Amino acid sequence: MNMITFMIAMSLALSIILTMINFWLAQMAPDQEKLSPYECGFDPLGSARLPFSIRFFLVAILFLLFDLEIALLLPLPWAVQLNTPITTLAWASVLILMLTLGLVYEWAQGGLEWAE
């Protein structure tokens, strides 16, 4: 029981010390780096009604589609061990074919071209 009390006291003391160090060392005044636009390129303090690039949106949707494809196809090596692996592989092939046809269609329509 004595060791548990000691461990709880040490964790509490360490938590208090780290919290005090954080408040002491923290930078309270925002600098130019913190006030600059962040990763998405929008000004965080500006208007939220700026026009949004539809091309960026389409590329993001394509990324999500192919990311979803990878998530759906990831269990395929384990699906071979099922009772009907041919059915599983046929459905995976249909999925890949549909996504490939969608990509070819998007490419043919010029949706992947950045220059206008």
N, C-alpha and C positions, 0 to 999 in steps of 0.2 A: 504494500500500500504506500510505503514511503517513496518508492521509486516512481510510481504513477503521479504522486503529488509533485515530486521534483520535476518530472517531464512537463506537466501542465504549467507549472510556474515558469519553467524555461521557455516554453512556447509563448506564453503570455508576455513575458519580458521581451523576447525577440520580436514579437509582433508590435509591441509599443515602441521599441527602439527603431525598427524599420519604418514605422509610420512617422515618427518624429524626424528621422533623416529625410524622408520623402518631402515633408512639409518644409524642411530647412533648405534642401537643395533644389526644390522645384522652381522653375522659372515662371514667375507670376505674370510678368508683362509679356504680351504676345509680340513677337518680332516679325520682321518682314517675311520670313519663311512660313510662319504659321498663318499669316494673313494672305498668302498667295493662293491662287487656284490650286485645287488638289488634282488628283489623278485623272478625273474625267474631263478636265479642261474647262469646266464652268467656274465662274467666279462665285464663291460661296456667299458673298455679301451682296451680290447684284440681284437683278430681276430674275425671277423664276420663269418668266414668260418668253424666253429666248427661243428662236426657231431651232428645231432639232433635225439633224441630218438623217434623212430616210435611208441613205446608203449605209450609214453606220448601224442603223437599226436592222437592216436586212442582213448585214454581215454577222451581227450578234445573234439573229435568229438562226442563221445557217450554222454558226458555231454550236448553238444549243441543240440543234437537230443532230449534228454529227457526234456531239458529246452524249446525247441520248442513245445513239446507235452503239457507241462503244459500251455504254452501260448495259444495253440489252444483249449484246453479243459476248460480253465477258464470261458468262457462265457456260458457254458452249463446250469447252473442254470437259466439263463435268457432265454435260448432257449426253455425251457419247456413252456413258455408263448406264443410261436409262434403258427401260425395256424396249422403247421404240426410238432409237437414235435417228433413224431415217426421217421420221416425222419432224423431229426437232430441227434437224439440219435443213429440211425443206422449208420450214417456217423462217429460219434464219436467212436462207437464200432469198425468199420472197421479200423479207425486210431489206436486205442489201440491194436487191433489184429495184425496189420502190425508191429507196433513197438515192440510188445512182441515177435513175430516170429523173427524179426531181432535180438533182444537181445538173444533169445535162440540159434540162429545160431552163433552169435558171441561167445557165451559162449561155444558152442560145438566145435568150431574151435580153442578154446584156446586163443582167443584174449584178454581175461580179466586176463590172468595169467601173473604175473610179473616175476616169476622165469623162467629161460630158461632151 
